[in-house]
Each structure stands twice: as structure tokens, then as C-alpha cells.
Amino acid sequence: MSKLAEQVGGLRVRQNPKTTLLLVVSFFITTTFFGIPLLSKHSKLHHRPLHADEILSKCKALHIKPGPPKDFASRTASDRYVPGTNATLIRNATIWIGASEGTYEGGDILLDKGIIVKVGHISKADLPSKYNVINANGAWITPGIFDMHSHIGVYSAPDLQGASDGNSLKGTIGPWLRSIDGLNTHDDSFPLSISGGVTTSLILPGSANAIGGQAYAIKLRPTSERSPSSMVLEPPFTLNSSATSPLLPHRWRHMKHGIGENPSRVYGDTRLDTQWAFRQAYNEARKIKIEQDDFCAKVDAGLWGDIPAEFPEDLQWEALVDVLRGRVKVNNHCYEAVDFDQQIRLTNEFKFSITAFHHAHEAYLVPDLLKKMYGKPPAIALFATNGRYKREAYRGSEFAPRILSDAGLKVVMKSDHFVLDSRFLLYEAQQAHFYGLDHDEALASVTTTPAELQGFGHRLGYVKAGYDADIVIWDSHPLALGATPKQVFIDGIPQLSSPYITPKPDEFQVEPKVPNFDKDAKDAVKYEGLPPLLPSKSVNSAVFLNVQTVYLRREANRGIESLSLNYNGINGTVVVLNGKIVCHGSHAQCASYTDGNLEQIDLQGGTLSPGFVSFGAPLGLQEIDQEPSTNDGSNYAPILKNVPNILGKGSIIQAADGLQFQGRDTLLGYRNGVTIAVTAPVHHGFIGGLSVAFGTGSINRLAKGAIVKNVAALHVSIVDDVEQPSIATQISLLRSLLSGHGEGLLGKWFVKAANGEIPLVVKTQNADVMATLLDLLKELSQTVNAKIRLTIVGGAEAHLIAKELGQAGVGVILTRPRPFPATWSGKKILPGLPLSKEGQAKYLLSHNVTVGLGIEESWQARNAWFDAAWVAIEAGGSVDKETALSLISSNVEYLLGVDVQNQPDYVAWHGGDVFDLSSKVVAIVSGAKERIDVL
């Protein structure tokens, strides 16, 4: 039987020659003119479609790996070069090159056409015909700062409903979403962040979703086009597919993932639901990838007849398919071991890598788990000290950067702007270095490392020839506290038109010495992120040896005075008996107290300073902000809703009634010199209630010295919130209450405030509200003979009426010591160096305003001494250490009605003066408790 007969059913055909000829001719005509395929399995090879070249190109593009063109290193101009930009020659600089490549001292840098042309010795022959010259005079130069986790432009400042585009709430999976589509070029943060040395930011979608969408790296400088697209660095082909041939080298794409509490809270899911959503999405992408690979395999084999009419793709899923092809840098919001584990399993199931885990508060506890990632281990992007704001951040540690680095993992410090102001991203690296991260790795954590991780290491992160002309000239060593740009270049264009510069002393021009925290870092791991924070022991009396300086409270007023105990190069002694300093001087002068029976503590050239006071955050009332069961709760807002009758008319809340002791932020504050916290009731309405002053190192309220003052001050808030009545209504109510028209206890306490028996503390950021309050003081002094002791809290715009505040004797507690235009009502900030001649604290002090420094969130309490030091450093010597110390001690006490003059606390610093980065707290002297806590 012939093959043809077999194919038509096994029928025998009679072998008549004429019939056979007729069948052959018919078969040929049918297959040729009517498209019926030939019977051979290879017959389809001959039907190449007209658009075959387009298909072949598309298939070829699937295998192109992202990266720069091969000749990128030989470029003579940047793709971002702005014609007409003058070349710049920088002479005599101290150049930190990048990564661990060392420092070039006395070097020159030539910038031209948007790139670094040469670094080193630059001769006349190297120079173009026209150029500007800057003599750096030995100043430090680094690559521009790269913020690897920012929402600048999508969560804009000031915060307005019309410009909040960080998240989509349409569903937890959204790889098709793009942050660039919501980038607001009018964000007030841009010039501020540039003034802090930030030149590039990776703009991530928010973390409400499991897959939040695609991220884009942008240069922060304004462009002549004034568009978001013109700010994008190396736009991927997919941003505008008509602009670039897909066969050119692809640029890296970027994507945001999120796991844990955020998507669970937003969508009411559990981690189980979120992980399933991830697997579903990646499975969909995998199916498309398989279809594409099968399609292209047939094309490569020439099997044109076997392929579908259209290339298998889906705009909704194409970005996730690219993840599976290794062409997307995935950045994952992820905190805990359980979340790392499930994401690592996801990468191994679907064969892709995650570039970095962000936040990652438990990463330092599980480095071996992280190394099981598909491909290679992720980098870890961290805050320095921001933590405990939710359960999954509770085990965060300031030692995480050094521990992870020691484990061989890449470390990045990030801002999560505007969670932290990216203008001060370098401050995160400074803190990481203080707590043990290597010098070069600390600098690289905000420059080289993020640039390389996100696929820009060929042009960003180094001061080398051929790299983008994105550099920062600093006024001090960049890891010295308060380091500020003298000039910032982006694409070779200077960004600071008239920068204000304060000379820094020589000791700020070298790498800062830092304390040894080896034991603390080991304990962080040993106790799984929750090391003991209570003192290691307590004694009634002690002798502090090798003391360089002691800062004492002035008996005549609320100021601070310093006494040098260095006698002919030999440091002195301080003797404390039952919590009180009884002798300070040379060892001989205090010899009668040093009988050998007292605890001896060698401070190695250290200092004793007054204890600090923290105010502004709910220390003692909140343990984990986002966990209601760990908190005291929020007050009733009587002008918004009815107060339960059982509370009676005119009730008022006292913070003392809800105090919780031994909170981790409270104890971390204590271990960093904060001995007293003043806390007002948590409230979201007009009436706050009565604050309490308590000892942060106390174990419970019954302990000696635990309650410093049961009622400190009366608190109200004047805010322009949509849920609040008008500002005018709030002022009217305040007038009425201070005029004696309140009921019950509420009325009683407002009368006390009107009579000056207790401070009235009003929270507001707005200068117009402050001015209205000053008018109200005058009015009430005439109508009811009021003697109000007014303190402003917040005070973002206080500098605008500094003279009037000083004349009225109204003090200000700045809860954001380094200001930021977070809200419309507080957007007129005095930014400080290099954008204004003076910082806000110094400016207010110069107008005789009593100034205190406060905080907004509980984790910030531990950094009070950094905040005060920053004021002194920025002031360039016009604010001395004694005045700076009063900003976080005696001034705050005075403004909030707390008097500890007779039982002051002192903090013992080991290794240097109070504001030196070489110092750390080793003991607390408590006058009220009559003891010394050794930490």
C-alpha cells in the first residue's frame, strides 16, 4: 500500500496510468493554490511570512542582557549633557574615589560635557578653552549620593491630597504600574535633597502592594523640559518603545515588591494570601515566558507554519516576564525571617533574583538564610536607628549594618523619603559608621554600592574618568557629624547658586574615631534583637577617673557651665555620693573621697554632662505604634465627638495615668543620656490633656524617682486637619477656656494655665497661628489679667516671627530640629546650611527665644545628643556646647514646667567630650534615685 493510500484511509487505488497522472496533477494544484500543507513534516520550512524579520528581531531581543553600549567607557560626552555648560576644574581636593579604592589627596578633577574627564594631576594641555576653576583647598569630594529607596515626587512635600501617588489600591499585584507616571516635579523636596548631596534617587512605588510596580532612577536636577521623563536616568526601552530600537543594549528595569504587614493591613490579607498572590502572578509570567520561548524556538528552526499569528505577550505581565529573564532589578520591602524565607523560596521556584531586601530589620539575624537566594544573595537596605514602629521592625538593631557587612553581605543606607528626609541620607551612613560599619563601606553605602546594585556602576558611584560628573564637595570629612555640601554637581552643572558655608575645625576634616561596640553587636545577635537594656548594675556612689570636662547646671539660672578638669595634661576626678556630685577637680583635690571602697569608672578622657530631656513623642505611652494592644490609646476629641457621660462634664486626661515603663525606645533613650521624658496624652484633636515627666530608667511608677512631676503642662493642638473644625473655631475655643468658661477639671486646669501656674503648650507649625496666639496673649492679659506661660511645639515657621516671640517671652520646642516642609501649614522653613545663612535653632536663639529640641517619633529619643551637636556644628562656633546642651536639658525643663535643679541627673561619657563621635554613654548618675546606673 502506498503512503498516500495509507494517509487517506488505507483504500487501494487501482493502478491506471491515466488515473495516477490525474491524481498527481490534482494534488499539486491543491497544495499550491489552496494552501493545503504538504504532507512532509518539513514542508512548512518554505513558507517564510512577510514580517519574518520583525519576528526574528523580537526573538533575538529576548536574549539581550541589560547594560551600557560596548563603547560607553570611551564616550566624550554624557547623554545628559546640557549644551552651553561650562567645564569646571577643581583643584587641590581630597578625593574619595569610591568603594574601597582609596583616597587621592591633593588631586584635581576636570568636569566637561557632563562627565568626569580626568582625575589626578591636570595639566594645561588637558584643559578646554573655556572653564571655571574651584580651589577646593583640601576639601573632601565624593561621588554624588544615590538614594536607593525614595518616594520623592510620588509622595510630595508639602503633603497634599492632589499629589499622593505612591500606591495604587486597585489590587495587591501590579507589575504593570509605573512610579514615573505619578512623579511630581514640583515637590519641594528636590532642591532640599540636592543641598544634602543627593544626586540620584530610585523612585519606588509604595509598599501597600505585594507587587507595587516599576521603579525609575532619576537625576534630581531640574531640566529645561520640566518633565518627569527628562529626569529618568537610562530610560528602559519599555518607557517609550518608539524611542529606541529594542536591539540596542537594554537598560536595567526596576521593580518594587512588598511583603509582610503593609499589604496585609491594606488588603486584609495574611502572609499566606500575599505569598499565594506572588506565586499566581509569577506563574502567569512563567507561562507567557514558556510560550515565548517555544514560539522563538520554532522560529529559529524555521517552522513558520507552527507558530501562532501573534507573538505571545501581554502588556499587563510583560514586566514580570522580564524579571524571569533577569532584566529587572527587584527591590523588596521585607522585614522578618518569615518573609525573607518565603521570598527566597519564591526566587528558587521561579528562578529569578532579588537585588535587595529593604528595611530588613531582622536580616542581621539570618545571614545564612539570605545566602540561599536564587542567583546570589541580596543586598540589605537599612535605616540606621529607625525601628520599633511596628511589630516586624521591633527587633531592628543599630548594629545591623556592621553585622551584615561582616557576614559578607552588601549594605545600603536609605531614606525611604519622606519617612526620613533624604537630604540627610549621609547622616544614616554617619550613624552606621558610629556603630561599627567600616569607613569605606559606610561611604559606599550611599554612593558606590547602590549605584552598582541598581545597574549604574558603569557611570555612577565613583570619582573616575568617564563617569557622570555627579560629585559633592563637602565642608568636612563626609562621615563627620553635620557634614554639609559646599557644592553639588549633577551632570557637571553646579546646583547650589549661592551656598552658605561655615568653616569647620581641623578635627572635622579627618575620619572620626568611633567607640568600640563589639560586645553590644554580639549581644544583639545573641538575644535575637532584644538584648537587655536595663543597667548591668547600680551603685550608690562612685569615683569617675580620667575626666576631661564636667558640664554642670548653673545654680543662678537654668543654664549650663563647663569646667575643665585637665590639669597640665592630666585629667581629673569626679566623685559621686548617693547620686550627687560632691567633688570635681584633680585627683589630689578629691583624694579624701577615694578610699578604695567606691566603684571606680575610668572615662578615658571622657565627660560628665547633664541628663537630657525628651519631649514630643509618646514615650511611655506607646511601645509599638501600629499595635494598639501595646499602647495607651488616643484621647477622646470633645469637639469632634461626644465624650461618654460616665467621664462627666469637663474631664481632662492625664498622661501619668497611662504610663508604661521599660519600653525599648524609652530604655534606648536612657542608654544614650535621656534621663527624663515629658509625655503628653496621645491625641488627634484640639485638647491634649496634661503631660507627665518621668524617669526613663525606672522599672515602674512606684520606684524611687520614677515620677518626676505628675502634671507638667497643659497641651492643646491647633491644626488645619480636614477632620478638625476651622482654625478660627479652635482659637475661639481656646479663648473661651482661658477666660474661665470651661467646666469641671478641664476648666480648672485652663484657669491654672491662664494664671501662669502651669505652662500652656500649643502644638502648631504655622507662623500665622503663632501670631494669632501672641495677639490672644495680649488680649487675655487685658480682659482677664492672664499671665500665660506659652510654649510653642512644632514651630516649623517660628523663625518668621522670631523677634515677636522673643519679645513676648514665648519659647519654642522644635520637634524637627532639621526642618522639612512636610505640611502646607509648615512649608516656609528655614532650611539651614547650605541654603540659608543660619539654622532655625540658632536664628531663634539670636532673637532671645528660649529654644528646646524635641522629637516626633519615639525611636528618635536616643539621638538627642546628635541633634544638639548638629545645632552647635552648623552654627560654626556661635552656639557653644553649653548652649547646645541646654537645648536638650534645662531649656526643655523650663518650657514644660519641670524643675530638677535640686536633684539633677548626669551622664558619664567614655572616650571623649559629649559631642565627640568617639564618645559613648557608660553610666547615668541619678539625683532623684540617689544612685549610679552602670550600663
DANOR-V223402 format. One record per residue. N is the residue number from 1. SS is DSSP state (a for helix, b for strand, c for the rest). PSI is psi as a letter, one per 30 degrees, with the letter a starting at -180 (999 if undefined). NEAR is the number of other ideal C-beta (glycine too) atoms within 12 Angstrom. Layout:
# DANOR-V223402
<<N,SS,PSI,NEAR> <N,SS,PSI,NEAR>>
This chain:
# DANOR-V223402
<<1,c,k,13> <2,c,l,16> <3,a,e,11> <4,a,e,18> <5,a,e,16> <6,a,e,13> <7,a,f,15> <8,c,g,15> <9,c,g,10> <10,c,g,12> <11,c,k,12> <12,c,k,12> <13,c,k,20> <14,c,k,11> <15,c,i,13> <16,c,k,10> <17,a,e,10> <18,a,e,11> <19,a,e,13> <20,a,e,17> <21,a,e,13> <22,a,e,14> <23,a,e,21> <24,a,e,17> <25,a,e,14> <26,a,e,17> <27,a,e,20> <28,a,e,15> <29,a,e,14> <30,a,e,16> <31,a,f,19> <32,a,e,16> <33,a,f,10> <34,c,g,11> <35,c,g,13> <36,c,k,15> <37,c,k,20> <38,c,l,19> <39,c,f,17> <40,c,k,13> <41,c,f,12> <42,c,g,16> <43,a,f,19> <44,a,f,22> <45,a,f,18> <46,a,g,16> <47,c,i,20> <48,c,k,17> <49,c,l,21> <50,c,e,9> <51,c,g,16> <52,a,e,17> <53,a,e,14> <54,a,e,18> <55,a,e,29> <56,a,e,23> <57,a,e,20> <58,a,e,26> <59,a,e,28> <60,a,e,18> <61,a,f,29> <62,c,f,34> <63,c,g,19> <64,c,k,26> <65,c,k,17> <66,c,l,29> <67,c,l,21> <68,c,l,27> <69,c,l,20> <70,c,f,11> <71,c,g,11> <72,a,e,24> <73,a,f,17> <74,a,g,13> <75,c,l,25> <76,c,f,18> <77,c,l,24> <78,c,k,32> <79,c,f,24> <80,c,g,34> <81,c,k,25> <82,c,j,25> <83,c,k,14> <84,c,f,12> <85,c,k,28> <86,c,k,26> <87,b,l,33> <88,b,k,37> <89,b,k,33> <90,b,k,43> <91,b,k,27> <92,b,h,24> <93,b,l,38> <94,b,j,31> <95,b,j,37> <96,b,j,41> <97,c,e,33> <98,c,l,38> <99,c,b,29> <100,c,h,18> <101,c,g,21> <102,c,a,19> <103,b,k,27> <104,b,j,28> <105,b,k,20> <106,b,g,22> <107,b,l,32> <108,b,l,34> <109,b,k,48> <110,b,k,38> <111,b,k,47> <112,b,k,36> <113,c,h,29> <114,c,g,35> <115,b,l,39> <116,b,j,44> <117,b,e,34> <118,b,k,29> <119,b,k,35> <120,b,b,23> <121,c,k,18> <122,c,k,29> <123,c,l,11> <124,a,e,12> <125,a,f,9> <126,a,f,20> <127,c,k,22> <128,c,l,22> <129,c,f,8> <130,c,k,13> <131,b,l,25> <132,b,l,22> <133,b,k,19> <134,b,k,28> <135,b,j,18> <136,c,f,30> <137,c,h,20> <138,c,g,27> <139,c,l,37> <140,b,k,42> <141,b,k,48> <142,b,l,48> <143,b,l,49> <144,c,k,52> <145,b,k,52> <146,b,j,53> <147,b,j,53> <148,b,f,51> <149,b,j,50> <150,b,k,50> <151,c,g,46> <152,c,k,52> <153,c,f,42> <154,c,f,40> <155,b,j,35> <156,c,l,33> <157,c,k,36> <158,c,l,31> <159,c,j,28> <160,c,k,22> <161,a,e,11> <162,a,f,12> <163,a,h,24> <164,b,i,23> <165,c,h,30> <166,c,f,39> <167,c,l,32> <168,c,k,31> <169,c,g,20> <170,c,f,15> <171,c,l,25> <172,c,f,37> <173,b,j,38> <174,c,h,34> <175,c,f,42> <176,c,f,29> <177,c,l,35> <178,b,k,34> <179,a,e,41> <180,a,f,35> <181,a,f,25> <182,a,g,32> <183,c,j,37> <184,c,j,32> <185,c,f,29> <186,c,g,20> <187,c,k,41> <188,c,f,34> <189,a,f,44> <190,a,e,39> <191,a,e,30> <192,a,e,41> <193,a,e,46> <194,a,e,42> <195,a,f,40> <196,c,g,46> <197,c,g,47> <198,b,k,47> <199,b,f,49> <200,b,k,44> <201,b,k,53> <202,b,j,51> <203,b,j,51> <204,c,k,54> <205,c,l,44> <206,c,a,38> <207,c,g,41> <208,c,f,37> <209,c,l,39> <210,c,e,47> <211,b,j,47> <212,b,f,45> <213,b,a,43> <214,b,k,41> <215,b,l,53> <216,b,k,44> <217,b,k,43> <218,b,l,46> <219,b,k,46> <220,c,f,45> <221,c,k,38> <222,c,l,24> <223,c,l,23> <224,c,f,14> <225,c,f,14> <226,c,h,15> <227,c,l,20> <228,c,e,30> <229,a,e,21> <230,a,f,25> <231,a,f,36> <232,b,k,39> <233,c,k,43> <234,c,i,38> <235,c,k,31> <236,c,l,36> <237,a,e,26> <238,a,f,33> <239,a,e,30> <240,c,i,17> <241,c,f,18> <242,c,f,9> <243,c,f,15> <244,c,k,21> <245,c,k,16> <246,c,f,26> <247,c,f,19> <248,c,l,22> <249,c,k,24> <250,c,k,32> <251,c,l,37> <252,c,k,41> <253,b,l,40> <254,b,k,50> <255,b,l,49> <256,b,k,52> <257,b,l,53> <258,b,k,47> <259,c,l,48> <260,c,b,41> <261,a,e,33> <262,a,d,36> <263,a,e,39> <264,a,e,29> <265,a,e,23> <266,a,e,24> <267,a,f,25> <268,c,g,10> <269,c,l,26> <270,c,l,19> <271,a,e,31> <272,a,e,15> <273,a,e,21> <274,a,e,39> <275,a,e,31> <276,a,e,21> <277,a,e,31> <278,a,e,40> <279,a,e,25> <280,a,e,23> <281,a,e,35> <282,a,e,37> <283,a,e,22> <284,a,e,28> <285,a,e,37> <286,a,e,25> <287,a,e,22> <288,a,e,31> <289,a,e,31> <290,a,e,20> <291,a,e,24> <292,a,e,33> <293,a,e,22> <294,a,e,22> <295,a,e,28> <296,a,f,28> <297,a,e,17> <298,a,e,24> <299,a,e,33> <300,a,e,20> <301,c,f,18> <302,c,g,22> <303,c,i,25> <304,a,e,26> <305,a,f,24> <306,a,f,22> <307,c,l,30> <308,c,l,18> <309,c,e,12> <310,c,k,15> <311,c,k,28> <312,c,j,27> <313,c,l,27> <314,c,j,21> <315,c,e,14> <316,c,e,20> <317,c,f,29> <318,a,e,31> <319,a,e,42> <320,a,e,41> <321,a,e,38> <322,a,e,37> <323,a,e,42> <324,a,f,36> <325,c,g,29> <326,c,g,30> <327,c,g,35> <328,b,k,38> <329,b,j,42> <330,b,k,49> <331,b,k,51> <332,b,j,48> <333,b,j,46> <334,b,k,49> <335,c,e,43> <336,c,l,32> <337,a,e,30> <338,a,e,25> <339,a,e,41> <340,a,e,42> <341,a,e,26> <342,a,e,31> <343,a,e,46> <344,a,e,34> <345,a,e,22> <346,a,e,39> <347,a,e,34> <348,a,e,18> <349,a,e,18> <350,a,g,32> <351,c,i,19> <352,c,l,35> <353,c,l,34> <354,c,k,45> <355,c,e,41> <356,b,k,47> <357,b,k,50> <358,b,k,50> <359,b,d,43> <360,c,h,51> <361,c,f,46> <362,c,g,38> <363,a,e,51> <364,a,f,42> <365,a,f,33> <366,c,h,35> <367,a,e,29> <368,a,e,19> <369,a,e,28> <370,a,e,38> <371,c,f,20> <372,c,g,23> <373,c,k,34> <374,c,k,25> <375,c,d,21> <376,c,l,21> <377,c,l,31> <378,c,l,39> <379,b,l,42> <380,b,k,51> <381,b,k,48> <382,b,l,53> <383,c,l,44> <384,c,e,43> <385,c,f,38> <386,c,j,38> <387,c,l,38> <388,c,g,41> <389,c,f,35> <390,c,l,31> <391,a,e,27> <392,a,f,35> <393,a,g,41> <394,c,f,28> <395,c,g,32> <396,c,l,39> <397,c,k,43> <398,c,f,41> <399,c,g,42> <400,a,e,49> <401,a,e,48> <402,a,e,37> <403,a,e,38> <404,a,e,44> <405,a,e,35> <406,a,f,21> <407,c,g,24> <408,c,g,17> <409,c,k,37> <410,c,k,37> <411,b,k,51> <412,b,k,52> <413,b,k,52> <414,c,l,47> <415,c,e,45> <416,c,h,39> <417,b,k,41> <418,c,g,37> <419,c,e,33> <420,c,k,41> <421,c,j,37> <422,a,f,46> <423,a,e,43> <424,a,h,45> <425,a,e,53> <426,a,e,49> <427,a,e,41> <428,a,e,46> <429,a,e,47> <430,a,e,41> <431,a,e,40> <432,a,e,45> <433,a,e,42> <434,a,e,41> <435,c,g,39> <436,c,f,34> <437,c,k,41> <438,c,k,25> <439,a,e,30> <440,a,e,28> <441,a,e,32> <442,a,e,45> <443,a,e,50> <444,a,f,42> <445,c,f,53> <446,c,g,55> <447,c,d,47> <448,a,e,40> <449,a,e,45> <450,a,e,50> <451,a,e,43> <452,a,e,29> <453,a,e,41> <454,c,g,46> <455,c,g,36> <456,c,g,39> <457,c,f,31> <458,c,f,30> <459,c,f,43> <460,c,l,47> <461,c,f,40> <462,c,l,40> <463,c,i,46> <464,c,l,34> <465,c,k,27> <466,c,f,29> <467,c,l,39> <468,b,k,45> <469,c,h,48> <470,c,j,46> <471,b,l,51> <472,b,k,48> <473,b,k,42> <474,b,l,41> <475,c,f,36> <476,c,a,38> <477,c,k,36> <478,c,f,48> <479,c,g,40> <480,c,k,38> <481,c,k,38> <482,c,g,42> <483,c,k,43> <484,c,k,45> <485,b,k,41> <486,b,f,37> <487,b,k,39> <488,b,k,42> <489,b,k,44> <490,b,k,45> <491,c,h,40> <492,c,g,42> <493,b,k,38> <494,b,k,32> <495,c,f,36> <496,c,j,31> <497,c,e,14> <498,c,i,14> <499,c,k,29> <500,c,k,27> <501,c,k,24> <502,c,k,29> <503,c,k,20> <504,c,k,31> <505,c,l,17> <506,a,e,11> <507,a,f,20> <508,a,f,33> <509,a,g,24> <510,c,l,22> <511,c,k,27> <512,c,k,32> <513,c,k,22> <514,c,l,29> <515,c,l,29> <516,c,j,21> <517,c,g,30> <518,a,e,17> <519,a,e,17> <520,a,e,31> <521,a,e,30> <522,a,e,19> <523,a,e,21> <524,a,e,33> <525,a,e,28> <526,a,e,17> <527,c,g,18> <528,c,h,19> <529,c,f,33> <530,c,i,23> <531,c,l,27> <532,c,k,18> <533,c,f,31> <534,c,l,26> <535,c,k,27> <536,c,e,20> <537,b,l,18> <538,b,k,28> <539,b,l,28> <540,c,e,22> <541,b,l,30> <542,b,l,42> <543,b,k,36> <544,b,k,47> <545,b,l,31> <546,b,h,31> <547,b,k,49> <548,b,e,37> <549,b,k,35> <550,b,k,41> <551,b,j,45> <552,b,l,30> <553,b,k,35> <554,c,k,21> <555,c,e,13> <556,c,f,9> <557,c,a,15> <558,c,g,30> <559,c,a,26> <560,b,k,35> <561,b,l,25> <562,b,k,30> <563,b,k,26> <564,b,k,24> <565,c,g,36> <566,c,j,22> <567,b,j,19> <568,c,h,9> <569,c,g,12> <570,b,k,18> <571,c,l,31> <572,b,a,35> <573,b,k,37> <574,b,k,48> <575,b,k,37> <576,b,k,42> <577,b,k,27> <578,c,h,23> <579,c,g,34> <580,b,k,28> <581,b,k,37> <582,b,f,24> <583,b,k,29> <584,b,k,35> <585,b,a,27> <586,c,l,25> <587,c,e,26> <588,c,e,14> <589,c,e,18> <590,c,g,30> <591,a,e,16> <592,a,f,16> <593,a,f,28> <594,c,i,28> <595,c,g,13> <596,c,f,9> <597,c,f,13> <598,c,k,26> <599,b,k,28> <600,b,k,27> <601,b,j,33> <602,b,j,22> <603,b,f,38> <604,b,h,25> <605,b,g,27> <606,b,a,38> <607,b,l,45> <608,b,k,48> <609,b,l,52> <610,b,l,48> <611,c,k,51> <612,b,l,51> <613,b,k,53> <614,b,k,51> <615,b,k,54> <616,c,f,41> <617,c,l,37> <618,c,h,45> <619,c,k,51> <620,c,f,48> <621,c,f,40> <622,b,k,36> <623,c,e,31> <624,c,j,29> <625,c,e,30> <626,c,g,22> <627,c,j,19> <628,a,e,16> <629,a,f,12> <630,a,g,23> <631,b,l,25> <632,c,f,30> <633,c,a,21> <634,c,k,24> <635,c,l,35> <636,c,k,27> <637,c,j,28> <638,c,f,31> <639,c,g,30> <640,c,e,23> <641,c,l,14> <642,c,k,12> <643,c,k,23> <644,c,k,11> <645,a,e,9> <646,a,f,9> <647,a,f,18> <648,c,l,15> <649,c,k,17> <650,c,h,21> <651,c,l,27> <652,c,k,38> <653,c,k,36> <654,b,k,30> <655,a,f,41> <656,a,f,30> <657,a,f,24> <658,a,g,30> <659,c,k,37> <660,c,k,35> <661,c,l,32> <662,c,g,28> <663,c,k,38> <664,a,e,37> <665,a,e,43> <666,a,e,40> <667,a,e,36> <668,a,e,39> <669,a,e,44> <670,a,e,43> <671,a,f,37> <672,c,g,43> <673,c,f,47> <674,b,j,49> <675,b,f,50> <676,b,k,51> <677,b,k,55> <678,b,k,54> <679,b,k,54> <680,c,l,46> <681,c,k,41> <682,c,k,31> <683,c,l,34> <684,c,g,23> <685,c,a,31> <686,c,e,35> <687,b,k,42> <688,b,e,40> <689,b,a,40> <690,b,k,41> <691,c,l,55> <692,b,k,40> <693,b,k,42> <694,b,l,46> <695,b,k,46> <696,c,f,52> <697,c,g,46> <698,c,l,37> <699,c,f,25> <700,c,l,19> <701,c,f,23> <702,c,f,13> <703,c,l,24> <704,c,k,23> <705,c,g,35> <706,c,e,31> <707,b,j,31> <708,b,e,42> <709,b,k,32> <710,c,e,22> <711,c,j,35> <712,c,e,42> <713,b,l,45> <714,b,k,46> <715,b,k,48> <716,b,l,48> <717,b,k,38> <718,c,j,42> <719,c,k,34> <720,c,h,28> <721,c,k,25> <722,c,f,11> <723,c,f,14> <724,c,l,26> <725,c,l,22> <726,c,l,18> <727,a,e,25> <728,a,e,17> <729,a,e,19> <730,a,e,33> <731,a,e,34> <732,a,e,21> <733,a,e,30> <734,a,e,41> <735,a,e,29> <736,a,e,25> <737,a,e,37> <738,a,f,38> <739,a,g,25> <740,a,g,23> <741,a,g,20> <742,c,l,29> <743,c,l,21> <744,a,b,19> <745,a,e,23> <746,a,e,37> <747,a,e,25> <748,a,e,23> <749,a,e,36> <750,a,e,37> <751,a,e,31> <752,a,e,29> <753,a,e,40> <754,a,e,36> <755,c,f,23> <756,c,g,24> <757,c,f,20> <758,c,k,31> <759,b,k,45> <760,b,j,45> <761,b,j,46> <762,b,k,44> <763,b,k,44> <764,b,l,42> <765,c,f,41> <766,c,k,35> <767,a,e,29> <768,a,e,24> <769,a,e,36> <770,a,e,42> <771,a,e,27> <772,a,e,27> <773,a,e,40> <774,a,e,31> <775,a,e,22> <776,a,e,36> <777,a,e,36> <778,a,e,19> <779,a,e,22> <780,a,f,31> <781,a,f,22> <782,a,e,13> <783,a,e,17> <784,c,g,24> <785,c,h,16> <786,c,k,29> <787,c,h,22> <788,c,k,39> <789,c,j,30> <790,b,k,46> <791,b,k,51> <792,b,k,50> <793,b,k,46> <794,b,d,40> <795,c,g,49> <796,c,e,40> <797,c,g,36> <798,a,e,49> <799,a,f,38> <800,a,f,27> <801,a,h,31> <802,a,e,34> <803,a,e,19> <804,a,e,27> <805,a,e,34> <806,a,e,23> <807,a,e,15> <808,a,f,30> <809,c,g,25> <810,c,k,40> <811,b,l,44> <812,b,k,50> <813,b,j,50> <814,b,j,50> <815,c,f,39> <816,c,i,41> <817,c,e,46> <818,c,j,43> <819,c,l,40> <820,c,k,39> <821,c,i,32> <822,c,e,32> <823,c,l,27> <824,a,e,25> <825,a,f,30> <826,a,h,38> <827,c,f,28> <828,c,i,26> <829,c,l,39> <830,c,j,36> <831,c,f,38> <832,c,a,38> <833,c,k,38> <834,c,g,36> <835,c,f,32> <836,c,l,26> <837,c,e,23> <838,c,l,27> <839,c,l,41> <840,a,e,46> <841,a,e,45> <842,a,e,36> <843,a,e,36> <844,a,e,43> <845,a,e,34> <846,a,f,23> <847,c,g,27> <848,c,g,19> <849,c,k,36> <850,c,k,39> <851,b,k,46> <852,b,l,49> <853,b,k,51> <854,c,a,47> <855,c,l,41> <856,c,e,37> <857,c,l,32> <858,a,e,42> <859,a,f,39> <860,a,f,40> <861,a,e,47> <862,a,f,41> <863,a,g,43> <864,a,e,49> <865,a,e,47> <866,a,e,38> <867,a,e,44> <868,a,e,49> <869,a,e,42> <870,a,e,37> <871,a,e,43> <872,a,e,39> <873,a,e,42> <874,a,e,42> <875,c,f,34> <876,c,h,26> <877,c,f,18> <878,c,f,21> <879,c,j,33> <880,c,l,26> <881,a,e,31> <882,a,e,31> <883,a,e,36> <884,a,e,45> <885,a,e,47> <886,a,f,39> <887,c,f,50> <888,c,g,55> <889,c,c,47> <890,a,e,41> <891,a,e,40> <892,a,e,50> <893,a,e,43> <894,a,e,32> <895,a,f,44> <896,c,g,44> <897,c,h,35> <898,c,k,43> <899,c,j,23> <900,c,g,36> <901,a,e,22> <902,a,f,13> <903,a,i,29> <904,c,l,40> <905,b,l,47> <906,b,l,43> <907,b,k,46> <908,b,k,46> <909,b,k,44> <910,b,k,32> <911,c,f,30> <912,c,a,31> <913,c,l,34> <914,c,e,45> <915,c,g,39> <916,c,k,33> <917,c,f,35> <918,c,f,29> <919,c,l,36> <920,b,l,35> <921,b,k,42> <922,b,f,37> <923,b,l,45> <924,b,k,48> <925,b,j,51> <926,b,j,41> <927,c,e,31> <928,c,e,35> <929,c,f,36> <930,c,h,22> <931,b,l,32> <932,b,k,40> <933,b,k,41> <934,b,k,28> <935,c,999,31>>
